[in-house]
Amino acid sequence: MIAAIEKEARSLCPPATVKHWRVLQPSHVLMATFILWVQLLGAWIAALLGPALIWIPAFLVICACIVAMQLWVHESSHFTLFCSRALNDLWATVFFGSPIGMSVKTYRRFHMTHHAKLATANDMDRFAFNVDVRGSRRLVGKLLRGLLCIDGYLIVMRKYVGPKESASDLGRDQDLFFIAVWNIPLLLACVLAGRWYLYFLLWAYPILGVAVTVNLLRSIGEHQPIGFAGLASPNQSITPVIRTTCPGYLEKWLMFQANFNYHFEHHLYPTVPAVNLPKVHQYLEERGFYQKYPELLQKSAVAKVLELSRGIPTT
């Protein structure tokens, strides 16, 4: 069903228009990187030098920045930052991936299966939405697994630890070098400020707990079908669903930076840079596409997860 809908959407978009959308915007990447790091450094300076009361807003800002860095790693996995693929990966590694312990190449290897084999057993990213959230008990239990870093630990073990499985893993030593380049000075700064514990409270925990939980909520909202009856077995496909989110400012900032909320548009044209996805959305909207398929739009991923949890009887 979703394949036919995507085909219909593409038929509305002339090749010349799509070609224009695919033009990369390096200046946007530079500006977005600058804005993200200004927020991140500002929050850390306030946390290290300011009173304890400032730790709460600093925590929120740092969490939003970590989620944004994850989403920019995603963006880079499609080679949409710069024309040079080497620069694309280096920039993403230095400014987005390595500070939060992510490998761009490893992420890409997993994520490309999500686009090629969406919701099938071969979708290596479907673990994020192949989740049973029927009923408040299951939903709260899953959220606790995320917030207690259990899922974060399992993701690290699944994606970034263990034997090298492919050529995309051969740069692991370089990734570890860049991870150390960012994280060791940050830990030292916390120690020198007499607040060593802030490295774990404001950095390690948001990475392994909060960001993983945000990704869970976002992925379920974007990809879990209505009426999903629990977990799909390893060899079982899930009915593919792709929803675009039109969130409020807070949810956009906390969960959907890098225009990740235009998710149907991204799956439609994965090589269109994030800055141009609103143009794709507007183009489809003006031609009545979303009037015909309103189920592809949602106002909030969090609200959709709650709907999925409440709308399906607990067995």
C-alpha positions, 0 to 999 in steps of 0.5 A: 500500500505505501509503495503505491502511495509513494508512486502516486506522490512521485508522479505529481513531482516533475523531474526538473523540480525534483532535480532542483530539490536535490541541490545541496545547501552547504551554507545551511549545514554550516549555519545549523552546525554553528547554531547547534554548537552555540547552544551546546557550548552555552549550556555546558559553560552555564552548567560548569560555572553557574549555580546548580539551579541552571543544571535543569535548563542546561540538561534540556538544551543538551538533550535537544542538542544530542538528539539533533546531532543524531539526526544530523548523522542520519542526514549525513548517511545520505551524503546530503551535507556536502558535494564531497563525500569525504567531507560529508563524512568527516564533518558528520564524524567530527561535529555530530557523531563522535561527540555522542559516540556514533559512527557515521559509517556504521549508522549508514550500513544499518539505515540503508536497509531501513529505506530498502527493506522498510518494516521487513525482517531485513530492516535493521532499524525496525527494532525502534518501532517493532515495539509493543506499547499496547496499554499503559503498563507496556508503554511505561515499561518500554519508556523505563527501559529507555530511560534506565539506559537498558535499550541504549546499552543494547543498541551500543552492543548491537551496532558499535561493539563486537566483531567487525562485520563489513568494510563499513566497520574498518574505520572503527579505530578512527571513530574511537579516536574522534570520540576520545578527542571530544569526550576526554576534554569534556570529562577533564573540564568537568573534573577541573570545575569540581563537578565531575559527575556532570559528565555522566548526568548531562552527557552520558545519561542523555546519550544512552537514556534520553536520546534513545527514548526520544528516538523510540517515541519518534520511530513508533509515531512515524512507522508503527501501524494502527492496530499493531498487534504486538511484536513481529517475529524475526521473519515477519514483516510489519505493514509499512507506514510512514507519517510526516509530523507537523509538531509544535515548536517544543516537540520540533526542537526536542525531537525533530531538528534537521527537518526530520519531521518531514518523514514521508518526504524523506522516504520519498526522496532520500537524497533531497537535503533536509533544508529542502524537505519543506518544499517537497511537503508544500508541493504535495500539499498544494496538489491535494496529496495530503487531503487524499491521504490525511493518515500520513500526517500527524500533529505529534509523535508523542500523541500518536504513541499515546493513541497507539497505546490507548487504542489497542486493547491490552491482551 
